[in-house]
Amino acid sequence: MKTVVIATSDTIVGKAQPLSADELACACGVEVQWIAQLVSVGIVEATGAQPEDWRFHSEDLRRAREARQLERDFDASLDAVALILDLSQEVRQLRAQLQRTNRYPV
């Protein structure tokens, strides 16, 4: 009989305690340089002037994790990942708008 181990890792980001670049990298299982690339292509938005001062919020964590999964699963470039994430967000917003006007089934 096989033993299956399922490990989960949740990172909670509050408004009062945003993540540093190091913490975001750790939460995504990547190097800080990858986070800098996300910032440069606009996938996440850093607050702070210098990389060591950067702070990230829960939306940035969600987008970074989605970016990592798209990059890994589809071998997508970060430019392509940025486009996919933006289009996915737009589709979600449009569906929500249609639901509010009762023109799109749940």
C-alpha positions as CSV (number, residue, x, y, z in Angstrom):
1,M,0.0,0.0,0.0
2,K,1.4,3.4,-1.0
3,T,1.5,6.3,1.4
4,V,0.5,9.6,0.0
5,V,1.7,12.8,1.8
6,I,0.0,16.1,0.9
7,A,1.7,19.2,2.1
8,T,0.1,22.6,1.9
9,S,1.6,26.0,2.5
10,D,-0.5,29.0,3.1
11,T,0.9,32.5,3.3
12,I,-1.3,35.2,4.7
13,V,-0.5,38.8,3.8
14,G,-2.1,41.6,5.7
15,K,-2.2,45.2,4.8
16,A,-0.2,46.0,7.9
17,Q,2.5,43.5,7.1
18,P,3.2,43.1,3.4
19,L,5.8,40.7,2.1
20,S,9.4,41.7,1.3
21,A,10.9,40.5,-2.0
22,D,12.7,37.7,-0.1
23,E,9.5,36.6,1.6
24,L,7.6,36.6,-1.7
25,A,10.4,34.6,-3.4
26,C,10.3,32.1,-0.5
27,A,6.5,31.8,-0.7
28,C,6.8,31.0,-4.5
29,G,9.8,28.7,-4.2
30,V,12.0,30.9,-6.4
31,E,15.0,33.3,-6.2
32,V,14.6,37.0,-5.6
33,Q,15.9,37.7,-9.1
34,W,12.8,36.0,-10.5
35,I,10.7,38.4,-8.4
36,A,12.6,41.3,-9.9
37,Q,11.7,40.0,-13.4
38,L,8.0,39.9,-12.4
39,V,8.3,43.5,-11.4
40,S,10.0,44.5,-14.6
41,V,7.3,42.9,-16.8
42,G,4.5,44.2,-14.7
43,I,3.1,41.0,-13.3
44,V,3.4,42.3,-9.7
45,E,3.7,45.8,-8.4
46,A,6.3,46.6,-5.8
47,T,6.0,49.5,-3.4
48,G,9.3,51.0,-2.4
49,A,12.1,52.7,-4.2
50,Q,14.8,50.0,-4.1
51,P,14.5,46.2,-4.4
52,E,15.5,45.8,-0.7
53,D,12.6,48.2,0.2
54,W,10.0,46.5,-2.0
55,R,6.8,45.3,-0.4
56,F,4.1,43.1,-1.9
57,H,0.5,42.5,-1.0
58,S,-1.8,39.5,-1.3
59,E,-2.8,40.2,-4.9
60,D,0.9,40.2,-5.8
61,L,1.4,36.8,-4.0
62,R,-1.6,35.4,-5.9
63,R,-0.3,36.7,-9.3
64,A,3.3,35.5,-8.6
65,R,2.1,32.0,-7.8
66,E,-0.1,31.9,-10.9
67,A,2.9,33.2,-12.9
68,R,5.1,30.5,-11.6
69,Q,2.6,27.8,-12.4
70,L,2.0,29.1,-15.9
71,E,5.8,29.3,-16.5
72,R,6.4,25.8,-15.2
73,D,3.4,24.1,-16.7
74,F,3.5,25.6,-20.2
75,D,7.2,26.7,-20.4
76,A,5.8,30.2,-21.0
77,S,8.0,33.3,-21.1
78,L,7.2,36.0,-18.5
79,D,6.0,38.3,-21.2
80,A,3.4,35.6,-22.2
81,V,2.6,35.0,-18.6
82,A,1.9,38.7,-18.0
83,L,-0.5,38.7,-21.0
84,I,-2.3,35.5,-19.9
85,L,-2.8,36.9,-16.4
86,D,-4.1,40.2,-17.6
87,L,-6.5,38.6,-20.1
88,S,-7.7,36.1,-17.4
89,Q,-8.4,39.0,-15.0
90,E,-10.3,40.8,-17.7
91,V,-12.4,37.8,-18.5
92,R,-13.2,37.4,-14.7
93,Q,-14.2,41.1,-14.5
94,L,-16.4,40.8,-17.7
95,R,-18.1,37.7,-16.4
96,A,-18.8,39.4,-13.1
97,Q,-20.3,42.4,-14.9
98,L,-22.5,40.1,-17.0
99,Q,-23.6,38.2,-13.9
100,R,-24.6,41.5,-12.2
101,T,-26.8,42.3,-15.2
102,N,-28.3,38.8,-15.3
103,R,-26.9,38.1,-18.8
104,Y,-24.5,35.3,-17.9
105,P,-25.5,32.1,-16.1
106,V,-23.6,31.2,-12.9
